[in-house]
Amino acid sequence: MRKLVRGIVDFRNRLRPVARETFARLALGQNPDVLFIACSDSRVAINVFASTEPGDLFVVRNPGNIVSPAAADGFSVADESEAAAIEFAVGMLKVRDIIVCGHSSCGAMTALVRGRENVPMPHLKSWLRHAERALERIPDRTAPGAADQLSQANALLQLEHLRSYDLVARAEKEAGLRLHAFWFDIANAEVLAYDEDAQKYVPLDEEQAKRLVHPDEQ
Protein backbone atom coordinates (compact mmCIF):
# COMPACT_ATOMS: atom_id res chain seq x y z
CA MET A 1 0.00 0.00 0.00
CA ARG A 2 2.83 2.38 0.81
CA LYS A 3 4.33 1.99 -2.68
CA LEU A 4 0.94 2.55 -4.27
CA VAL A 5 0.18 5.69 -2.27
CA ARG A 6 3.68 7.14 -2.73
CA GLY A 7 3.39 6.44 -6.46
CA ILE A 8 0.15 8.41 -6.66
CA VAL A 9 1.71 11.30 -4.77
CA ASP A 10 4.72 11.20 -7.10
CA PHE A 11 2.42 11.22 -10.11
CA ARG A 12 0.54 14.19 -8.69
CA ASN A 13 3.68 16.17 -7.99
CA ARG A 14 5.86 15.24 -10.94
CA LEU A 15 3.85 13.79 -13.83
CA ARG A 16 0.36 15.24 -13.49
CA PRO A 17 1.24 18.62 -15.05
CA VAL A 18 2.49 16.82 -18.17
CA ALA A 19 -0.32 14.24 -18.26
CA ARG A 20 -3.22 16.62 -17.67
CA GLU A 21 -3.60 17.46 -21.35
CA THR A 22 -3.81 13.78 -22.29
CA PHE A 23 -6.36 12.99 -19.60
CA ALA A 24 -8.38 16.12 -20.40
CA ARG A 25 -8.73 14.82 -23.94
CA LEU A 26 -9.60 11.32 -22.73
CA ALA A 27 -12.25 12.76 -20.42
CA LEU A 28 -14.25 13.53 -23.55
CA GLY A 29 -14.37 9.87 -24.57
CA GLN A 30 -12.33 6.78 -25.28
CA ASN A 31 -11.46 5.10 -28.56
CA PRO A 32 -9.37 1.99 -27.84
CA ASP A 33 -8.89 -0.41 -30.73
CA VAL A 34 -8.16 -3.50 -28.62
CA LEU A 35 -10.03 -5.45 -25.95
CA PHE A 36 -7.27 -7.02 -23.85
CA ILE A 37 -8.29 -9.91 -21.59
CA ALA A 38 -5.55 -10.78 -19.11
CA CYS A 39 -4.98 -12.51 -15.81
CA SER A 40 -5.24 -10.55 -12.58
CA ASP A 41 -1.69 -11.63 -11.69
CA SER A 42 0.27 -8.60 -10.48
CA ARG A 43 3.28 -9.56 -12.59
CA VAL A 44 1.39 -9.22 -15.86
CA ALA A 45 2.16 -5.52 -16.34
CA ILE A 46 0.42 -4.84 -19.63
CA ASN A 47 1.35 -1.18 -19.85
CA VAL A 48 5.03 -2.14 -19.42
CA PHE A 49 5.44 -4.98 -21.92
CA ALA A 50 3.01 -3.47 -24.43
CA SER A 51 4.26 0.11 -24.04
CA THR A 52 0.69 1.37 -24.08
CA GLU A 53 -0.66 4.76 -23.09
CA PRO A 54 -3.95 5.71 -21.38
CA GLY A 55 -6.82 5.16 -23.78
CA ASP A 56 -5.08 2.49 -25.90
CA LEU A 57 -6.62 -0.65 -24.41
CA PHE A 58 -10.00 -1.69 -23.00
CA VAL A 59 -8.91 -4.16 -20.34
CA VAL A 60 -10.61 -7.07 -18.55
CA ARG A 61 -8.65 -8.92 -15.88
CA ASN A 62 -9.61 -11.94 -13.82
CA PRO A 63 -7.92 -15.07 -12.42
CA GLY A 64 -6.82 -17.18 -15.36
CA ASN A 65 -7.82 -14.71 -18.14
CA ILE A 66 -11.08 -16.59 -18.51
CA VAL A 67 -14.23 -15.82 -20.49
CA SER A 68 -17.30 -17.73 -19.43
CA PRO A 69 -19.02 -18.90 -22.63
CA ALA A 70 -22.48 -17.97 -23.81
CA ALA A 71 -25.28 -20.53 -23.67
CA ALA A 72 -27.71 -21.25 -26.49
CA ASP A 73 -29.84 -18.28 -25.42
CA GLY A 74 -26.89 -15.93 -25.95
CA PHE A 75 -26.38 -15.12 -22.27
CA SER A 76 -23.23 -15.90 -20.31
CA VAL A 77 -23.42 -19.15 -18.38
CA ALA A 78 -21.77 -17.49 -15.40
CA ASP A 79 -20.38 -14.04 -14.81
CA GLU A 80 -22.10 -11.04 -16.37
CA SER A 81 -19.13 -8.69 -15.97
CA GLU A 82 -16.98 -10.33 -18.66
CA ALA A 83 -19.97 -10.56 -21.01
CA ALA A 84 -20.85 -6.91 -20.38
CA ALA A 85 -17.27 -5.85 -21.11
CA ILE A 86 -17.28 -7.83 -24.35
CA GLU A 87 -20.57 -6.24 -25.40
CA PHE A 88 -19.32 -2.77 -24.58
CA ALA A 89 -15.99 -3.24 -26.34
CA VAL A 90 -17.35 -4.86 -29.49
CA GLY A 91 -20.79 -3.28 -29.71
CA MET A 92 -20.11 0.23 -28.44
CA LEU A 93 -16.40 0.89 -28.86
CA LYS A 94 -16.09 -1.15 -32.06
CA VAL A 95 -12.67 -2.56 -31.17
CA ARG A 96 -10.85 -4.14 -34.09
CA ASP A 97 -9.03 -6.83 -32.13
CA ILE A 98 -9.52 -8.95 -29.02
CA ILE A 99 -6.49 -10.43 -27.28
CA VAL A 100 -6.58 -13.12 -24.61
CA CYS A 101 -3.23 -13.10 -22.82
CA GLY A 102 -2.12 -15.96 -20.60
CA HIS A 103 1.20 -16.12 -18.80
CA SER A 104 3.79 -18.39 -17.23
CA SER A 105 3.63 -19.49 -13.60
CA CYS A 106 -0.11 -18.77 -13.48
CA GLY A 107 -1.58 -19.64 -10.09
CA ALA A 108 -5.02 -20.33 -11.54
CA MET A 109 -3.61 -22.78 -14.10
CA THR A 110 -1.40 -24.41 -11.47
CA ALA A 111 -4.48 -24.98 -9.31
CA LEU A 112 -6.34 -26.47 -12.26
CA VAL A 113 -3.49 -28.83 -13.12
CA ARG A 114 -3.52 -30.07 -9.54
CA GLY A 115 -7.26 -30.71 -9.75
CA ARG A 116 -10.12 -28.27 -9.48
CA GLU A 117 -11.67 -30.50 -6.83
CA ASN A 118 -8.71 -29.64 -4.58
CA VAL A 119 -9.21 -25.87 -4.73
CA PRO A 120 -10.40 -24.80 -1.24
CA MET A 121 -11.85 -21.40 -2.26
CA PRO A 122 -15.43 -21.96 -3.49
CA HIS A 123 -15.70 -19.09 -5.97
CA LEU A 124 -12.30 -19.76 -7.53
CA LYS A 125 -13.11 -23.46 -7.73
CA SER A 126 -16.32 -22.65 -9.58
CA TRP A 127 -14.69 -20.05 -11.84
CA LEU A 128 -11.98 -22.44 -13.02
CA ARG A 129 -14.56 -24.75 -14.56
CA HIS A 130 -14.51 -22.45 -17.59
CA ALA A 131 -10.90 -23.44 -18.24
CA GLU A 132 -11.16 -27.12 -17.39
CA ARG A 133 -11.62 -28.27 -21.00
CA ALA A 134 -8.11 -27.00 -21.73
CA LEU A 135 -6.80 -29.94 -19.68
CA GLU A 136 -7.82 -32.19 -22.57
CA ARG A 137 -5.30 -30.37 -24.77
CA ILE A 138 -2.15 -31.07 -22.78
CA PRO A 139 -0.50 -34.49 -22.96
CA ASP A 140 0.36 -35.02 -19.28
CA ARG A 141 -0.90 -32.85 -16.45
CA THR A 142 1.73 -34.31 -14.11
CA ALA A 143 4.70 -33.45 -16.33
CA PRO A 144 7.07 -30.55 -15.56
CA GLY A 145 5.78 -27.39 -17.18
CA ALA A 146 2.23 -28.71 -17.40
CA ALA A 147 0.77 -25.53 -15.89
CA ASP A 148 2.45 -23.39 -18.55
CA GLN A 149 1.23 -25.74 -21.29
CA LEU A 150 -2.25 -25.48 -19.82
CA SER A 151 -2.01 -21.69 -19.70
CA GLN A 152 -1.22 -21.58 -23.42
CA ALA A 153 -4.03 -24.03 -24.24
CA ASN A 154 -6.41 -22.07 -22.04
CA ALA A 155 -5.83 -18.81 -23.95
CA LEU A 156 -6.89 -20.60 -27.14
CA LEU A 157 -9.92 -22.13 -25.42
CA GLN A 158 -11.06 -18.67 -24.33
CA LEU A 159 -11.07 -17.55 -27.98
CA GLU A 160 -13.64 -20.28 -28.58
CA HIS A 161 -15.65 -18.99 -25.65
CA LEU A 162 -15.54 -15.48 -27.13
CA ARG A 163 -16.91 -16.81 -30.41
CA SER A 164 -19.86 -18.33 -28.54
CA TYR A 165 -21.22 -14.78 -28.25
CA ASP A 166 -23.22 -13.86 -31.35
CA LEU A 167 -21.95 -10.28 -31.23
CA VAL A 168 -18.34 -11.45 -31.46
CA ALA A 169 -18.96 -14.10 -34.09
CA ARG A 170 -20.89 -11.63 -36.21
CA ALA A 171 -18.26 -8.92 -35.87
CA GLU A 172 -15.53 -11.39 -36.76
CA LYS A 173 -17.42 -12.44 -39.89
CA GLU A 174 -18.83 -9.11 -41.01
CA ALA A 175 -16.71 -6.33 -39.52
CA GLY A 176 -13.22 -7.79 -39.63
CA LEU A 177 -12.85 -8.26 -35.86
CA ARG A 178 -9.79 -10.39 -35.15
CA LEU A 179 -9.12 -12.64 -32.15
CA HIS A 180 -5.63 -13.41 -30.87
CA ALA A 181 -3.99 -15.51 -28.16
CA PHE A 182 -0.88 -14.05 -26.51
CA TRP A 183 1.29 -15.53 -23.77
CA PHE A 184 3.67 -13.64 -21.48
CA ASP A 185 6.80 -15.49 -20.38
CA ILE A 186 7.51 -13.69 -17.11
CA ALA A 187 11.02 -15.03 -16.48
CA ASN A 188 12.22 -13.98 -19.93
CA ALA A 189 10.06 -10.85 -20.23
CA GLU A 190 8.94 -12.18 -23.62
CA VAL A 191 5.53 -11.88 -25.26
CA LEU A 192 4.54 -14.74 -27.53
CA ALA A 193 1.69 -14.74 -30.04
CA TYR A 194 -0.10 -17.81 -31.34
CA ASP A 195 0.68 -18.33 -35.02
CA GLU A 196 -2.21 -20.13 -36.74
CA ASP A 197 -0.01 -21.25 -39.64
CA ALA A 198 2.72 -22.67 -37.41
CA GLN A 199 0.17 -23.94 -34.87
CA LYS A 200 2.31 -22.73 -31.98
CA TYR A 201 3.23 -19.69 -29.91
CA VAL A 202 6.12 -17.69 -31.34
CA PRO A 203 7.98 -14.57 -30.11
CA LEU A 204 6.21 -11.39 -31.08
CA ASP A 205 9.08 -9.90 -33.09
CA GLU A 206 9.11 -7.61 -36.12
CA GLU A 207 8.04 -10.41 -38.46
CA GLN A 208 5.09 -11.38 -36.30
CA ALA A 209 4.17 -7.74 -35.83
CA LYS A 210 3.67 -7.40 -39.59
CA ARG A 211 1.29 -10.37 -39.48
CA LEU A 212 -0.75 -8.95 -36.61
CA VAL A 213 -1.00 -5.27 -37.52
CA HIS A 214 -3.87 -4.20 -39.76
CA PRO A 215 -2.74 -3.27 -43.30
CA ASP A 216 -3.94 0.32 -42.90
CA GLU A 217 -1.79 0.72 -39.78
CA GLN A 218 1.49 -0.47 -41.29
C-alpha positions as CSV (number, residue, x, y, z in Angstrom):
1,M,0.0,0.0,0.0
2,R,2.8,2.4,0.8
3,K,4.3,2.0,-2.7
4,L,0.9,2.6,-4.3
5,V,0.2,5.7,-2.3
6,R,3.7,7.1,-2.7
7,G,3.4,6.4,-6.5
8,I,0.2,8.4,-6.7
9,V,1.7,11.3,-4.8
10,D,4.7,11.2,-7.1
11,F,2.4,11.2,-10.1
12,R,0.5,14.2,-8.7
13,N,3.7,16.2,-8.0
14,R,5.9,15.2,-10.9
15,L,3.9,13.8,-13.8
16,R,0.4,15.2,-13.5
17,P,1.2,18.6,-15.0
18,V,2.5,16.8,-18.2
19,A,-0.3,14.2,-18.3
20,R,-3.2,16.6,-17.7
21,E,-3.6,17.5,-21.4
22,T,-3.8,13.8,-22.3
23,F,-6.4,13.0,-19.6
24,A,-8.4,16.1,-20.4
25,R,-8.7,14.8,-23.9
26,L,-9.6,11.3,-22.7
27,A,-12.2,12.8,-20.4
28,L,-14.3,13.5,-23.5
29,G,-14.4,9.9,-24.6
30,Q,-12.3,6.8,-25.3
31,N,-11.5,5.1,-28.6
32,P,-9.4,2.0,-27.8
33,D,-8.9,-0.4,-30.7
34,V,-8.2,-3.5,-28.6
35,L,-10.0,-5.4,-25.9
36,F,-7.3,-7.0,-23.8
37,I,-8.3,-9.9,-21.6
38,A,-5.6,-10.8,-19.1
39,C,-5.0,-12.5,-15.8
40,S,-5.2,-10.6,-12.6
41,D,-1.7,-11.6,-11.7
42,S,0.3,-8.6,-10.5
43,R,3.3,-9.6,-12.6
44,V,1.4,-9.2,-15.9
45,A,2.2,-5.5,-16.3
46,I,0.4,-4.8,-19.6
47,N,1.3,-1.2,-19.9
48,V,5.0,-2.1,-19.4
49,F,5.4,-5.0,-21.9
50,A,3.0,-3.5,-24.4
51,S,4.3,0.1,-24.0
52,T,0.7,1.4,-24.1
53,E,-0.7,4.8,-23.1
54,P,-4.0,5.7,-21.4
55,G,-6.8,5.2,-23.8
56,D,-5.1,2.5,-25.9
57,L,-6.6,-0.7,-24.4
58,F,-10.0,-1.7,-23.0
59,V,-8.9,-4.2,-20.3
60,V,-10.6,-7.1,-18.6
61,R,-8.6,-8.9,-15.9
62,N,-9.6,-11.9,-13.8
63,P,-7.9,-15.1,-12.4
64,G,-6.8,-17.2,-15.4
65,N,-7.8,-14.7,-18.1
66,I,-11.1,-16.6,-18.5
67,V,-14.2,-15.8,-20.5
68,S,-17.3,-17.7,-19.4
69,P,-19.0,-18.9,-22.6
70,A,-22.5,-18.0,-23.8
71,A,-25.3,-20.5,-23.7
72,A,-27.7,-21.2,-26.5
73,D,-29.8,-18.3,-25.4
74,G,-26.9,-15.9,-25.9
75,F,-26.4,-15.1,-22.3
76,S,-23.2,-15.9,-20.3
77,V,-23.4,-19.2,-18.4
78,A,-21.8,-17.5,-15.4
79,D,-20.4,-14.0,-14.8
80,E,-22.1,-11.0,-16.4
81,S,-19.1,-8.7,-16.0
82,E,-17.0,-10.3,-18.7
83,A,-20.0,-10.6,-21.0
84,A,-20.9,-6.9,-20.4
85,A,-17.3,-5.9,-21.1
86,I,-17.3,-7.8,-24.4
87,E,-20.6,-6.2,-25.4
88,F,-19.3,-2.8,-24.6
89,A,-16.0,-3.2,-26.3
90,V,-17.4,-4.9,-29.5
91,G,-20.8,-3.3,-29.7
92,M,-20.1,0.2,-28.4
93,L,-16.4,0.9,-28.9
94,K,-16.1,-1.2,-32.1
95,V,-12.7,-2.6,-31.2
96,R,-10.8,-4.1,-34.1
97,D,-9.0,-6.8,-32.1
98,I,-9.5,-9.0,-29.0
99,I,-6.5,-10.4,-27.3
100,V,-6.6,-13.1,-24.6
101,C,-3.2,-13.1,-22.8
102,G,-2.1,-16.0,-20.6
103,H,1.2,-16.1,-18.8
104,S,3.8,-18.4,-17.2
105,S,3.6,-19.5,-13.6
106,C,-0.1,-18.8,-13.5
107,G,-1.6,-19.6,-10.1
108,A,-5.0,-20.3,-11.5
109,M,-3.6,-22.8,-14.1
110,T,-1.4,-24.4,-11.5
111,A,-4.5,-25.0,-9.3
112,L,-6.3,-26.5,-12.3
113,V,-3.5,-28.8,-13.1
114,R,-3.5,-30.1,-9.5
115,G,-7.3,-30.7,-9.8
116,R,-10.1,-28.3,-9.5
117,E,-11.7,-30.5,-6.8
118,N,-8.7,-29.6,-4.6
119,V,-9.2,-25.9,-4.7
120,P,-10.4,-24.8,-1.2
121,M,-11.9,-21.4,-2.3
122,P,-15.4,-22.0,-3.5
123,H,-15.7,-19.1,-6.0
124,L,-12.3,-19.8,-7.5
125,K,-13.1,-23.5,-7.7
126,S,-16.3,-22.7,-9.6
127,W,-14.7,-20.0,-11.8
128,L,-12.0,-22.4,-13.0
129,R,-14.6,-24.8,-14.6
130,H,-14.5,-22.4,-17.6
131,A,-10.9,-23.4,-18.2
132,E,-11.2,-27.1,-17.4
133,R,-11.6,-28.3,-21.0
134,A,-8.1,-27.0,-21.7
135,L,-6.8,-29.9,-19.7
136,E,-7.8,-32.2,-22.6
137,R,-5.3,-30.4,-24.8
138,I,-2.1,-31.1,-22.8
139,P,-0.5,-34.5,-23.0
140,D,0.4,-35.0,-19.3
141,R,-0.9,-32.8,-16.4
142,T,1.7,-34.3,-14.1
143,A,4.7,-33.4,-16.3
144,P,7.1,-30.5,-15.6
145,G,5.8,-27.4,-17.2
146,A,2.2,-28.7,-17.4
147,A,0.8,-25.5,-15.9
148,D,2.4,-23.4,-18.6
149,Q,1.2,-25.7,-21.3
150,L,-2.2,-25.5,-19.8
151,S,-2.0,-21.7,-19.7
152,Q,-1.2,-21.6,-23.4
153,A,-4.0,-24.0,-24.2
154,N,-6.4,-22.1,-22.0
155,A,-5.8,-18.8,-23.9
156,L,-6.9,-20.6,-27.1
157,L,-9.9,-22.1,-25.4
158,Q,-11.1,-18.7,-24.3
159,L,-11.1,-17.5,-28.0
160,E,-13.6,-20.3,-28.6
161,H,-15.7,-19.0,-25.6
162,L,-15.5,-15.5,-27.1
163,R,-16.9,-16.8,-30.4
164,S,-19.9,-18.3,-28.5
165,Y,-21.2,-14.8,-28.3
166,D,-23.2,-13.9,-31.4
167,L,-22.0,-10.3,-31.2
168,V,-18.3,-11.4,-31.5
169,A,-19.0,-14.1,-34.1
170,R,-20.9,-11.6,-36.2
171,A,-18.3,-8.9,-35.9
172,E,-15.5,-11.4,-36.8
173,K,-17.4,-12.4,-39.9
174,E,-18.8,-9.1,-41.0
175,A,-16.7,-6.3,-39.5
176,G,-13.2,-7.8,-39.6
177,L,-12.9,-8.3,-35.9
178,R,-9.8,-10.4,-35.2
179,L,-9.1,-12.6,-32.2
180,H,-5.6,-13.4,-30.9
181,A,-4.0,-15.5,-28.2
182,F,-0.9,-14.1,-26.5
183,W,1.3,-15.5,-23.8
184,F,3.7,-13.6,-21.5
185,D,6.8,-15.5,-20.4
186,I,7.5,-13.7,-17.1
187,A,11.0,-15.0,-16.5
188,N,12.2,-14.0,-19.9
189,A,10.1,-10.8,-20.2
190,E,8.9,-12.2,-23.6
191,V,5.5,-11.9,-25.3
192,L,4.5,-14.7,-27.5
193,A,1.7,-14.7,-30.0
194,Y,-0.1,-17.8,-31.3
195,D,0.7,-18.3,-35.0
196,E,-2.2,-20.1,-36.7
197,D,0.0,-21.3,-39.6
198,A,2.7,-22.7,-37.4
199,Q,0.2,-23.9,-34.9
200,K,2.3,-22.7,-32.0
201,Y,3.2,-19.7,-29.9
202,V,6.1,-17.7,-31.3
203,P,8.0,-14.6,-30.1
204,L,6.2,-11.4,-31.1
205,D,9.1,-9.9,-33.1
206,E,9.1,-7.6,-36.1
207,E,8.0,-10.4,-38.5
208,Q,5.1,-11.4,-36.3
209,A,4.2,-7.7,-35.8
210,K,3.7,-7.4,-39.6
211,R,1.3,-10.4,-39.5
212,L,-0.7,-8.9,-36.6
213,V,-1.0,-5.3,-37.5
214,H,-3.9,-4.2,-39.8
215,P,-2.7,-3.3,-43.3
216,D,-3.9,0.3,-42.9
217,E,-1.8,0.7,-39.8
218,Q,1.5,-0.5,-41.3
